[in-house]
Amino acid sequence: MCIRVQYAPIGSARPYDAATQTIALPTGLDRERTVTAVRAILSELAVPQPQFGARCFCGEPLDLAPRIPQQRTGEQAVTHGA
């Protein structure tokens, strides 16, 4: 897979960085909106997309799962070290 997907706060990264071949998406998107956003960016880059999912330039499916889960900041998580 040539293109990577990263999650970042809105405005902190460009939607597509050609130097690192990285697509930046806002944190907190649900699965459906994540796939739609990635497909839209790839379509702007003239990368043909299948009917379902998202594919890289090379044809490999993109891994759209966040690498690091959202940090828990609730009182119970802070108190008990979850």
C-alpha positions in Angstrom: 0.0 0.0 0.0 1.4 3.3 -1.1 -1.0 5.8 0.6 -1.4 6.0 4.4 -4.3 7.5 6.3 -3.7 9.5 9.5 -6.2 11.2 11.8 -5.5 14.7 12.9 -7.4 17.8 14.3 -9.1 19.8 11.6 -6.8 22.4 10.0 -3.6 20.8 11.4 -2.7 18.9 8.2 -3.4 19.2 4.5 -6.0 16.6 3.1 -3.3 15.0 1.0 0.5 15.4 1.5 2.3 14.2 -1.7 5.7 14.1 0.0 4.6 11.5 2.6 1.7 10.1 0.5 -0.6 10.6 3.5 -4.3 11.4 3.6 -5.3 13.4 6.7 -8.8 13.0 8.1 -10.4 14.7 11.1 -10.5 12.6 14.3 -13.9 11.3 15.3 -15.3 10.5 11.9 -17.6 7.5 11.8 -16.8 4.6 9.4 -19.1 5.7 6.6 -17.9 9.3 6.5 -14.3 8.1 6.7 -14.7 6.0 3.6 -16.6 8.9 1.8 -13.8 11.4 2.6 -11.0 9.1 1.5 -12.8 8.3 -1.7 -13.4 12.0 -2.4 -9.7 12.8 -1.9 -8.6 9.9 -4.1 -11.1 10.8 -6.8 -9.5 14.3 -6.8 -6.2 12.6 -7.4 -7.7 10.6 -10.3 -7.3 7.3 -8.5 -10.0 4.9 -9.8 -12.2 3.6 -6.9 -14.2 0.3 -6.7 -17.9 0.4 -5.9 -17.2 -0.3 -2.2 -14.2 0.6 0.0 -11.2 2.7 -1.0 -8.1 1.6 -2.9 -4.6 3.0 -3.2 -2.8 4.0 -6.4 -1.3 0.5 -6.5 -4.8 -1.2 -6.1 -4.4 -2.4 -2.5 -7.3 -1.6 -0.1 -6.6 1.2 2.3 -6.6 0.5 6.0 -9.0 3.2 7.4 -8.9 2.1 11.1 -7.4 4.6 13.5 -4.0 3.4 14.8 -4.4 4.9 18.3 -7.9 4.9 19.9 -9.3 8.1 21.3 -7.9 8.7 24.8 -10.4 8.3 27.7 -10.5 11.4 29.9 -13.5 10.6 32.1 -13.1 10.8 35.9 -13.3 7.0 36.2 -10.6 6.5 33.6 -8.3 9.1 35.3 -8.9 7.7 38.8 -8.5 4.0 38.0 -5.9 4.3 35.2 -7.9 2.8 32.4 
